[in-house]
Amino acid sequence: MPNNRLNLRAVLRPVGAAALAAAYLYVLAPAWASDTPSSPADRQRVVAIAHKLEQAPLDPALQDERAWAMRWLIDVPDIGVEICPDSLPGLLQSKYRYGNDLLADYSLAMAAFQIEHPEGAKDLPAQQLAGIQAVLKAYRAILKDKPNAHAPTLDALLQTEAQGGLPDFARKAWTACSAHKGGDVKG
């Protein structure tokens, strides 16, 4: 399993201060992570939170749960995600009102993928796909509640999904992110 935490350095390099604000909205990175592996109960809680957020990303009752899960993700040594700005093109730089919520949901969905599919823990393109799919589910839920809350970049991803191109998109996005990071890819 990866021994990395939310890779903020990978986000900061290509997108700067906007990504810092997005990544830190819910949780401040600790000076050190716990050496204690995640518990089965906490892993299942994160999976449940991630799936609830796909259905109701703006539910005020889930805000504390999202914050706890993001803190957990940063603190545990045995589950880690790689944020790839190319997977959500333009979202990190945009001023989309719900962008920070969706960035957190993307991260938690990738963690949930690792928990639900431990055999795929090193399949980083598949994790990216899981994160993108979760963002699109959450985005559709947002649009159901707030029909005017469109984001052009997410509308374009919905179109890619409708055309069956999301798996290829996720693979290419991860390849681009890996090239940006050089040897810094963990997994």
N, CA and C of each residue as an Amber inpcrd file, in Angstrom:
protein
   561
   0.8390000  -1.1810000   0.0000000   0.0000000   0.0000000   0.0000000
   0.8840000   1.2450000   0.0000000   0.4030000   2.3190000  -0.5610000
   1.2290000   3.5080000  -0.6030000   1.4410000   4.0760000   0.7880000
   2.6050000   4.6080000   1.0090000   2.8920000   5.2370000   2.2750000
   2.9510000   6.7530000   2.0650000   2.0400000   7.2580000   1.2750000
   2.0000000   8.6860000   1.0440000   0.6770000   9.2330000   1.5240000
   0.7080000  10.5130000   1.8250000  -0.5100000  11.1800000   2.2200000
  -0.9800000  12.0060000   1.0560000  -2.0070000  12.7470000   1.2650000
  -2.5130000  13.6320000   0.2260000  -1.3310000  14.4040000  -0.3270000
  -1.0110000  14.2280000  -1.5850000   0.2020000  14.7800000  -2.1560000
  -0.0150000  16.2310000  -2.5680000   0.0750000  17.1360000  -1.5880000
  -0.1530000  18.5520000  -1.8460000   0.9460000  19.1510000  -2.6990000
   2.1430000  18.6430000  -2.5810000   3.2450000  19.1600000  -3.3930000
   2.9390000  18.9920000  -4.8810000   2.3400000  17.8690000  -5.2490000
   2.0040000  17.6280000  -6.6500000   0.9580000  18.6150000  -7.1420000
   0.0660000  19.0440000  -6.2610000  -0.9520000  20.0190000  -6.6450000
  -0.3430000  21.4060000  -6.7440000   0.4890000  21.7480000  -5.8070000
   1.0120000  23.1060000  -5.7480000   1.8950000  23.4460000  -6.9390000
   2.6470000  22.4830000  -7.4100000   3.5490000  22.7590000  -8.5220000
   2.8070000  23.3120000  -9.7350000   1.7510000  22.6460000 -10.2210000
   1.1210000  23.1690000 -11.4350000   0.0760000  24.2500000 -11.2060000
  -0.5410000  24.3450000 -10.0320000  -1.6400000  25.2910000  -9.9190000
  -1.4880000  26.3340000  -8.8330000  -0.4880000  26.2280000  -8.0040000
  -0.1770000  27.2920000  -7.0730000  -1.1670000  27.5070000  -5.9530000
  -1.3810000  28.7780000  -5.6370000  -2.1390000  29.1750000  -4.4530000
  -3.5870000  28.7090000  -4.4720000  -4.2050000  28.6350000  -5.6370000
  -5.5960000  28.1880000  -5.6970000  -5.7280000  26.7680000  -5.1700000
  -4.7840000  25.9190000  -5.5220000  -4.8250000  24.5400000  -5.0480000
  -4.5670000  24.4850000  -3.5480000  -3.6740000  25.3090000  -3.0620000
  -3.4040000  25.3410000  -1.6320000  -4.6790000  25.6740000  -0.8750000
  -5.3710000  26.6900000  -1.3330000  -6.6180000  27.0690000  -0.6730000
  -7.6250000  25.9340000  -0.7350000  -7.7360000  25.2840000  -1.8740000
  -8.6930000  24.1880000  -2.0250000  -8.3300000  23.0220000  -1.1210000
  -7.0790000  22.6390000  -1.1340000  -6.6570000  21.4730000  -0.3520000
  -6.7340000  21.7300000   1.1460000  -6.5290000  22.9540000   1.5620000
  -6.5300000  23.2730000   2.9770000  -7.8770000  23.7490000   3.4910000
  -8.8810000  23.8180000   2.6490000 -10.1800000  24.2970000   3.0870000
 -10.7000000  23.4580000   4.2500000 -10.5480000  22.1650000   4.1660000
 -11.1250000  21.2800000   5.1600000 -10.1640000  20.8530000   6.2610000
  -8.8790000  20.9170000   5.9740000  -7.9430000  20.3680000   6.9380000
  -6.5560000  20.9490000   6.6970000  -5.8710000  21.2300000   7.7620000
  -4.4860000  21.6720000   7.6480000  -3.5830000  20.4600000   7.7280000
  -2.6030000  20.4290000   6.8850000  -1.6810000  19.2920000   6.8940000
  -0.9500000  19.2520000   8.2240000  -0.8930000  18.0940000   8.8540000
  -0.1960000  17.9950000  10.1350000   1.3130000  18.0180000   9.9330000
   2.0040000  18.3240000  10.9870000   3.4620000  18.3210000  10.9310000
   3.9830000  16.9010000  10.7180000   3.2430000  15.9330000  11.1270000
   3.6200000  14.5510000  10.9240000   2.3460000  13.7070000  10.8610000
   2.4400000  12.6130000  10.1900000   1.3040000  11.6920000  10.1080000
   1.4530000  10.6540000  11.2040000   0.3710000  10.0510000  11.5400000
   0.3700000   8.9950000  12.5240000   1.1280000   7.7900000  11.9730000
   1.7530000   7.0400000  12.8430000   2.3810000   5.7910000  12.4360000
   1.3980000   4.6330000  12.5510000   0.2280000   4.9120000  13.0960000
  -0.7720000   3.8730000  13.3010000  -1.5900000   3.6690000  12.0340000
  -1.5940000   2.4430000  11.5090000  -2.4120000   2.1860000  10.3100000
  -3.8880000   2.4500000  10.5850000  -4.6050000   2.6680000   9.5240000
  -6.0360000   2.9180000   9.6430000  -6.7510000   1.6770000  10.1710000
  -7.8100000   1.9000000  10.9060000  -8.5870000   0.7790000  11.4370000
  -9.6460000   0.3640000  10.4180000 -10.0680000  -0.8910000  10.4670000
 -11.1450000  -1.3220000   9.5600000 -12.4100000  -0.4680000   9.7170000
 -12.7250000  -0.0980000  10.9450000 -13.9300000   0.7150000  11.1730000
 -13.7900000   2.0890000  10.5240000 -12.6330000   2.6960000  10.6650000
 -12.4230000   4.0090000  10.0490000 -12.4230000   3.9090000   8.5260000
 -11.8370000   2.8560000   8.0010000 -11.8470000   2.6740000   6.5410000
 -13.2860000   2.5560000   6.0290000 -14.1090000   1.7920000   6.7250000
 -15.5060000   1.6570000   6.3010000 -16.2640000   2.9740000   6.4570000
 -15.9290000   3.7400000   7.4740000 -16.5570000   5.0530000   7.6500000
 -16.2050000   5.9630000   6.4740000 -14.9540000   5.9540000   6.0540000
 -14.5330000   6.7770000   4.9150000 -15.2660000   6.3520000   3.6480000
 -15.3890000   5.0570000   3.4150000 -16.1150000   4.5690000   2.2400000
 -17.5610000   5.0610000   2.2850000 -18.1990000   4.9440000   3.4270000
 -19.5930000   5.3880000   3.5590000 -19.7130000   6.8890000   3.3140000
 -18.8030000   7.6610000   3.8610000 -18.8250000   9.1120000   3.6640000
 -18.6370000   9.4420000   2.1880000 -17.6730000   8.7990000   1.5520000
 -17.4060000   9.0710000   0.1380000 -18.6540000   8.8100000  -0.7040000
 -19.3430000   7.7230000  -0.4430000 -20.5390000   7.3900000  -1.2240000
 -21.7000000   8.3370000  -0.9100000 -21.8310000   8.7340000   0.3400000
 -22.8790000   9.7060000   0.6930000 -22.6330000  11.0470000   0.0020000
 -21.3700000  11.4400000  -0.0730000 -21.0330000  12.7190000  -0.7070000
 -21.3150000  12.7010000  -2.2040000 -21.2390000  11.5440000  -2.8290000
 -21.5900000  11.4420000  -4.2460000 -23.0670000  11.7600000  -4.4440000
 -23.8920000  11.3630000  -3.4940000 -25.3380000  11.5440000  -3.6040000
 -25.7970000  12.9210000  -3.1300000 -25.1200000  13.4610000  -2.1340000
 -25.5660000  14.7280000  -1.5300000 -24.3540000  15.5770000  -1.1250000
 -23.5980000  16.0600000  -2.0970000 -22.3570000  16.7680000  -1.7640000
 -22.5480000  18.0760000  -1.0020000 -23.7270000  18.6470000  -1.0620000
 -23.9680000  19.9220000  -0.3810000 -24.7520000  19.7670000   0.9190000
 -25.0170000  18.5440000   1.3210000 -25.7790000  18.3010000   2.5460000
 -24.9950000  18.8370000   3.7440000 -25.5530000  19.8300000   4.4420000
 -24.8340000  20.4000000   5.5970000 -24.5060000  19.3560000   6.6600000
 -25.3170000  18.3200000   6.7530000 -25.0700000  17.2740000   7.7470000
 -23.8030000  16.4800000   7.4350000 -23.3210000  16.5440000   6.1940000
 -22.1210000  15.7920000   5.8090000 -20.8440000  16.6320000   5.8860000
 -20.9340000  17.8940000   6.1670000 -19.7460000  18.7490000   6.1730000
 -18.7330000  18.3180000   7.2370000 -19.2020000  18.0220000   8.4310000
 -18.2840000  17.5630000   9.4820000 -17.6950000  16.2000000   9.1330000
 -18.5010000  15.3480000   8.5030000 -18.0110000  14.0420000   8.0820000
 -16.9260000  14.1950000   7.0150000 -17.1410000  15.0850000   6.0540000
 -16.1480000  15.3430000   5.0070000 -14.8390000  15.8420000   5.6580000
 -14.9670000  16.7560000   6.5860000 -13.7750000  17.3030000   7.2530000
 -13.0370000  16.1990000   8.0200000 -13.7860000  15.3600000   8.7410000
 -13.1440000  14.2650000   9.4720000 -12.4250000  13.3430000   8.4990000
 -13.0880000  12.9870000   7.3980000 -12.5020000  12.0420000   6.4390000
 -11.2510000  12.6200000   5.7870000 -11.2610000  13.9010000   5.4850000
 -10.0660000  14.5240000   4.8990000  -8.9220000  14.5190000   5.9090000
  -9.2210000  14.7990000   7.1480000  -8.1950000  14.7720000   8.1950000
  -7.6340000  13.3570000   8.3260000  -8.5300000  12.3850000   8.3300000
  -8.1290000  10.9820000   8.4240000  -7.2080000  10.6200000   7.2640000
  -7.5870000  11.0360000   6.0560000  -6.8090000  10.7020000   4.8710000
  -5.3880000  11.2490000   4.9650000  -5.2470000  12.4130000   5.4920000
  -3.9140000  13.0020000   5.6420000  -3.1270000  12.3100000   6.7560000
  -3.8150000  11.9000000   7.7980000  -3.1310000  11.3410000   8.9660000
  -2.6990000   9.8870000   8.8300000  -3.4510000   9.0700000   8.0890000
  -3.1260000   7.6400000   8.0750000  -1.9530000   7.3560000   7.1440000
  -1.0850000   6.4290000   7.5480000   0.0820000   6.1360000   6.7160000
  -0.1720000   5.0980000   5.6190000  -1.2940000   4.3780000   5.6890000
  -1.4770000   3.2550000   4.7720000  -2.4610000   3.5010000   3.6300000
  -3.0700000   4.6530000   3.5770000  -3.9460000   5.0260000   2.4660000
  -3.4990000   6.4120000   2.0270000  -3.2390000   6.5580000   0.7350000
  -2.8250000   7.8580000   0.2210000  -3.3420000   8.0560000  -1.1850000
  -3.5580000   9.2860000  -1.5520000  -4.0530000   9.5890000  -2.8890000
  -3.1180000  10.5830000  -3.5680000  -3.1420000  10.5540000  -4.8750000
  -2.3810000  11.4910000  -5.6940000  -3.3770000  12.3950000  -6.4070000
  -3.3510000  13.6570000  -6.0920000  -4.2130000  14.6030000  -6.7790000
  -3.5840000  14.9200000  -8.1230000  -4.3690000  14.7590000  -9.1720000
  -3.9020000  15.0070000 -10.5240000  -4.7650000  16.1150000 -11.1210000
  -4.2460000  17.3330000 -11.2090000  -5.0440000  18.4360000 -11.7590000
  -5.5660000  18.1520000 -13.1640000  -4.8540000  17.3380000 -13.9390000
  -5.3030000  17.0200000 -15.2910000  -6.5700000  16.1520000 -15.2830000
  -6.8570000  15.4990000 -14.1690000  -8.0680000  14.6850000 -14.0690000
  -9.3220000  15.5350000 -13.9500000  -9.1680000  16.7330000 -13.4310000
 -10.2810000  17.6770000 -13.2910000  -9.8360000  18.9960000 -13.9190000
  -9.6430000  19.0020000 -15.2310000  -9.0170000  20.1530000 -15.8820000
  -9.7610000  21.4590000 -15.6070000  -9.0080000  22.4140000 -15.1270000
  -9.5510000  23.7400000 -14.8780000 -10.2820000  23.8940000 -13.5630000
 -10.6780000  22.8140000 -12.9190000 -11.4570000  22.9360000 -11.6890000
 -10.6430000  23.5610000 -10.5610000  -9.3970000  23.1450000 -10.4170000
  -8.5760000  23.6790000  -9.3320000  -8.3140000  25.1780000  -9.4920000
  -8.2220000  25.6280000 -10.7310000  -7.9420000  27.0350000 -10.9820000
  -9.2110000  27.8790000 -11.0280000 -10.3440000  27.2490000 -11.1970000
 -11.5910000  27.9940000 -11.3590000 -12.0700000  28.5390000 -10.0190000
 -13.0180000  29.3990000 -10.1150000 -13.6520000  29.9350000  -8.9140000
 -15.0380000  29.3250000  -8.7530000 -15.1740000  28.0930000  -9.2420000
 -16.4580000  27.4040000  -9.1370000 -16.8280000  27.2730000  -7.6640000
 -18.0040000  27.6910000  -7.3430000 -18.4520000  27.7710000  -5.9510000
 -18.2850000  26.4570000  -5.1810000 -18.4820000  25.3410000  -5.8420000
 -18.4300000  24.0490000  -5.1660000 -17.1520000  23.2790000  -5.4880000
 -16.1860000  23.9460000  -6.0620000 -14.9390000  23.2920000  -6.4510000
 -14.2000000  22.6640000  -5.2840000 -14.1480000  23.3490000  -4.1570000
 -13.4360000  22.7950000  -3.0000000 -14.1260000  21.5460000  -2.4730000
 -15.4550000  21.5720000  -2.4630000 -16.1990000  20.3870000  -2.0380000
 -15.8920000  19.2160000  -2.9720000 -15.9010000  19.4940000  -4.2640000
 -15.6560000  18.4270000  -5.2420000 -14.2230000  17.9220000  -5.1950000
 -13.2740000  18.7900000  -4.9130000 -11.8870000  18.3450000  -4.7620000
 -11.7580000  17.3850000  -3.5820000 -12.4120000  17.7010000  -2.4880000
 -12.3960000  16.7940000  -1.3330000 -13.0790000  15.4780000  -1.6910000
 -14.2090000  15.5630000  -2.3870000 -14.9360000  14.3500000  -2.7670000
 -14.0940000  13.4710000  -3.6990000 -13.3780000  14.0950000  -4.6080000
 -12.4610000  13.3910000  -5.5220000 -11.4070000  12.6210000  -4.7130000
 -10.8120000  13.2870000  -3.7520000  -9.7810000  12.6610000  -2.9190000
 -10.3490000  11.4930000  -2.1220000 -11.5070000  11.7020000  -1.5180000
 -12.1110000  10.6470000  -0.7040000 -12.5660000   9.4670000  -1.5540000
 -13.0260000   9.7450000  -2.7700000 -13.4270000   8.6520000  -3.6580000
 -12.2300000   7.7860000  -4.0320000 -11.0740000   8.4100000  -4.2340000
  -9.8800000   7.6150000  -4.5420000  -9.4680000   6.7770000  -3.3400000
  -9.6050000   7.3350000  -2.1450000  -9.3150000   6.5530000  -0.9420000
 -10.3050000   5.3930000  -0.8260000 -11.5730000   5.6710000  -1.0740000
 -12.5900000   4.6210000  -1.0090000 -12.2920000   3.5170000  -2.0260000
 -11.8310000   3.9030000  -3.2170000 -11.4710000   2.9080000  -4.2290000
 -10.3750000   1.9810000  -3.6950000  -9.3630000   2.5550000  -3.0590000
  -8.2730000   1.7330000  -2.5160000  -8.7820000   0.7730000  -1.4560000
  -9.7070000   1.2480000  -0.6390000 -10.2460000   0.4220000   0.4430000
 -11.1190000  -0.6920000  -0.1230000 -11.9670000  -0.3390000  -1.0860000
 -12.8910000  -1.3210000  -1.6540000 -12.2100000  -2.2770000  -2.6310000
 -11.0940000  -1.8590000  -3.2070000 -10.3620000  -2.6650000  -4.1930000
  -8.8770000  -2.7120000  -3.8260000  -8.5240000  -3.3830000  -2.7380000
  -7.1190000  -3.3780000  -2.3160000  -6.1720000  -3.9220000  -3.3850000
  -6.6850000  -4.7970000  -4.2540000  -5.8440000  -5.3030000  -5.3410000
  -5.5090000  -4.2030000  -6.3420000  -6.2810000  -3.1270000  -6.3430000
  -6.0390000  -2.0110000  -7.2630000  -5.3770000  -0.8210000  -6.6010000
  -4.8130000  -1.0320000  -5.4120000  -4.2210000   0.0830000  -4.6740000
  -3.0900000   0.7630000  -5.4370000  -2.4270000   0.0210000  -6.3120000
  -1.3300000   0.6100000  -7.0870000  -1.7640000   0.9980000  -8.5030000
  -3.0280000   0.7960000  -8.8270000  -3.5510000   1.1490000 -10.1490000
  -4.0050000   2.6070000 -10.1060000  -3.0510000   3.5040000 -10.2680000
  -3.3280000   4.9280000 -10.1210000  -4.2740000   5.4790000 -11.1890000
  -4.2190000   5.0330000 -12.4400000  -5.2380000   5.4900000 -13.3970000
  -6.6530000   5.0680000 -12.9870000  -6.7910000   3.8720000 -12.4460000
  -8.1080000   3.4120000 -11.9920000  -8.5860000   4.2460000 -10.8040000
  -7.6670000   4.6250000  -9.9270000  -8.0380000   5.5020000  -8.8120000
  -8.4960000   6.8580000  -9.3350000  -7.7830000   7.3770000 -10.3200000
  -8.1850000   8.6540000 -10.9070000  -9.5840000   8.5460000 -11.5090000
  -9.8430000   7.4590000 -12.2130000 -11.1610000   7.2510000 -12.8030000
 -12.2320000   7.2310000 -11.7160000 -11.9740000   6.5300000 -10.6220000
 -12.9390000   6.4760000  -9.5160000 -13.1930000   7.8800000  -8.9570000
 -12.1380000   8.6580000  -8.8250000 -12.2910000  10.0210000  -8.3300000
 -13.0920000  10.8950000  -9.2750000 -12.7940000  10.7980000 -10.5570000
 -13.5200000  11.5880000 -11.5670000 -14.9890000  11.1780000 -11.5920000
 -15.2500000   9.8820000 -11.5720000 -16.6390000   9.4170000 -11.5850000
 -17.4060000   9.9190000 -10.3720000 -16.7630000   9.9310000  -9.2250000
 -17.4190000  10.4250000  -8.0160000 -17.7250000  11.9200000  -8.1420000
 -16.7820000  12.6670000  -8.6870000 -17.0090000  14.1020000  -8.8900000
 -18.2010000  14.3160000  -9.8170000 -18.2830000  13.5320000 -10.8750000
 -19.3980000  13.7100000 -11.8020000 -20.7380000  13.3200000 -11.1760000
 -20.7510000  12.2980000 -10.3440000 -21.9850000  11.9520000  -9.6210000
 -22.3900000  13.1020000  -8.6980000 -21.4120000  13.6160000  -7.9790000
 -21.6890000  14.7270000  -7.0690000 -22.1290000  15.9700000  -7.8480000
 -21.4980000  16.2210000  -8.9640000 -21.8570000  17.3770000  -9.7970000
 -23.2970000  17.2530000 -10.2960000 -23.6860000  16.0620000 -10.7270000
 -25.0750000  15.8660000 -11.1560000 -26.0370000  16.1160000  -9.9910000
 -25.6510000  15.6960000  -8.7850000 -26.4920000  15.9460000  -7.6050000
 -26.5880000  17.4450000  -7.3250000 -25.4840000  18.1510000  -7.4910000
 -25.5050000  19.6080000  -7.2980000 -26.4520000  20.2450000  -8.3150000
 -26.3430000  19.8430000  -9.5650000 -27.1900000  20.4250000 -10.6130000
 -28.6670000  20.1050000 -10.3980000 -28.9430000  18.9700000  -9.8030000
 -30.3400000  18.6250000  -9.5050000 -30.9190000  19.6170000  -8.4960000
 -30.1220000  19.9630000  -7.4890000 -30.5680000  20.9100000  -6.4610000
 -30.4240000  22.3660000  -6.9060000 -29.4120000  22.6300000  -7.7130000
 -29.0970000  23.9940000  -8.1370000 -28.8390000  23.9950000  -9.6380000
 -29.9070000  24.0290000 -10.4370000 -29.7730000  23.8760000 -11.8890000
 -28.8800000  24.9170000 -12.5720000 -28.6340000  26.0290000 -11.9490000
 -27.7860000  27.0590000 -12.5520000 -26.3220000  26.9580000 -12.1220000
 -25.9650000  25.9210000 -11.3950000 -24.6120000  25.7870000 -10.8390000
 -23.6810000  25.0420000 -11.7970000 -23.7200000  25.4020000 -13.0580000
 -22.8810000  24.7280000 -14.0560000 -21.4320000  25.1900000 -13.9840000
 -20.5420000  24.2820000 -14.2970000 -19.1160000  24.5600000 -14.4430000
 -18.7150000  24.0090000 -15.8090000 -18.2280000  24.8460000 -16.7200000
 -17.9060000  24.3740000 -18.0730000 -16.9810000  23.1560000 -18.0980000
 -15.9850000  23.1360000 -17.2320000 -15.0540000  22.0060000 -17.2360000
 -15.7470000  20.7020000 -16.8410000 -16.6830000  20.7890000 -15.8960000
 -17.4100000  19.5850000 -15.4860000 -18.4550000  19.1940000 -16.5250000
 -19.0530000  20.1800000 -17.1790000 -19.9760000  19.8670000 -18.2720000
 -19.2350000  19.1180000 -19.3810000 -18.0100000  19.5360000 -19.6580000
 -17.2090000  18.8550000 -20.6860000 -16.8900000  17.4200000 -20.2540000
 -16.6070000  17.2210000 -18.9720000 -16.3450000  15.8600000 -18.4880000
 -17.6050000  14.9980000 -18.5610000 -18.7650000  15.5930000 -18.3040000
 -20.0140000  14.8430000 -18.4560000 -20.1870000  14.3820000 -19.9010000
 -19.8130000  15.2480000 -20.8280000 -19.9000000  14.9070000 -22.2500000
 -18.9400000  13.7540000 -22.5850000 -17.7350000  13.8290000 -22.0510000
 -16.7590000  12.7530000 -22.2540000 -17.3020000  11.4450000 -21.7040000
 -17.9040000  11.5070000 -20.5300000 -18.4930000  10.3150000 -19.9190000
 -19.6280000   9.7650000 -20.7840000 -20.4920000  10.6440000 -21.2770000
 -21.6290000  10.2210000 -22.1070000 -21.1700000   9.5300000 -23.3920000
 -19.9980000   9.9150000 -23.8690000 -19.4470000   9.3250000 -25.0910000
 -18.6220000   8.0720000 -24.8070000 -18.5510000   7.6720000 -23.5330000
 -17.8070000   6.4710000 -23.1650000 -16.3000000   6.6690000 -23.0820000
 -15.8640000   7.9040000 -23.0720000 -14.4310000   8.1760000 -23.1050000
 -13.7730000   8.4420000 -21.7720000 -14.5080000   8.2870000 -20.6720000
 -13.9360000   8.6310000 -19.3700000 -12.7520000   7.7490000 -18.9690000
 -12.7910000   6.4270000 -19.1810000 -11.6130000   5.6190000 -18.8100000
 -10.3480000   6.0550000 -19.5610000 -10.4710000   6.3120000 -20.8450000
  -9.3210000   6.7620000 -21.6270000  -8.8580000   8.1380000 -21.1670000
  -9.8170000   9.0150000 -20.8740000  -9.4800000  10.3430000 -20.3660000
  -8.6850000  10.2390000 -19.0660000  -9.1530000   9.4010000 -18.1350000
  -8.4820000   9.2500000 -16.8360000  -7.0590000   8.7220000 -17.0090000
  -6.9050000   7.7430000 -17.8970000  -5.5680000   7.1810000 -18.1460000
  -4.6400000   8.2480000 -18.7080000  -5.1200000   9.0110000 -19.6910000
  -4.2900000  10.0670000 -20.2880000  -3.9780000  11.1730000 -19.2760000
  -4.9540000  11.5120000 -18.4470000  -4.7270000  12.5420000 -17.4220000
  -3.6300000  12.0860000 -16.4610000  -3.7140000  10.8180000 -16.0200000
  -2.7000000  10.3100000 -15.0950000  -1.3260000  10.2760000 -15.7590000
  -1.2830000   9.8970000 -17.0230000  -0.0140000   9.8780000 -17.7500000
   0.5850000  11.2870000 -17.7930000  -0.2400000  12.2820000 -18.0520000
   0.2360000  13.6710000 -18.0860000   0.7240000  14.1080000 -16.7060000
  -0.0100000  13.7760000 -15.6670000   0.4100000  14.1470000 -14.3110000
   1.7150000  13.4650000 -13.9490000   1.8550000  12.2110000 -14.3290000
   3.0830000  11.4780000 -14.0390000   4.2620000  12.1300000 -14.7350000
   4.0540000  12.5960000 -15.9550000   5.1350000  13.2590000 -16.6910000
   5.5110000  14.5760000 -16.0390000   4.5220000  15.3160000 -15.5090000
   4.7960000  16.5850000 -14.8270000   5.6340000  16.3750000 -13.5890000
   5.3910000  15.2630000 -12.9020000   6.0430000  15.0160000 -11.6270000
   7.3660000  14.3000000 -11.7740000   7.6780000  13.8290000 -12.9560000
   8.9340000  13.1020000 -13.1410000   8.9700000  11.8660000 -12.2820000
   9.9710000  11.7260000 -11.4830000  10.1350000  10.5510000 -10.6260000
   9.4000000  10.6370000  -9.3220000   8.5190000  11.6230000  -9.1600000
   7.8540000  11.8560000  -7.8930000   6.5790000  11.0390000  -7.7300000
   6.2650000  10.1510000  -8.6560000   5.0490000   9.3840000  -8.6030000
   5.1870000   8.2930000  -7.5550000   4.1820000   8.2000000  -6.6940000
   4.1700000   7.1830000  -5.6460000   2.9990000   6.2740000  -5.8780000
   3.1070000   5.0650000  -5.3960000   1.9390000   4.2110000  -5.5370000
   2.1670000   2.8330000  -5.0860000
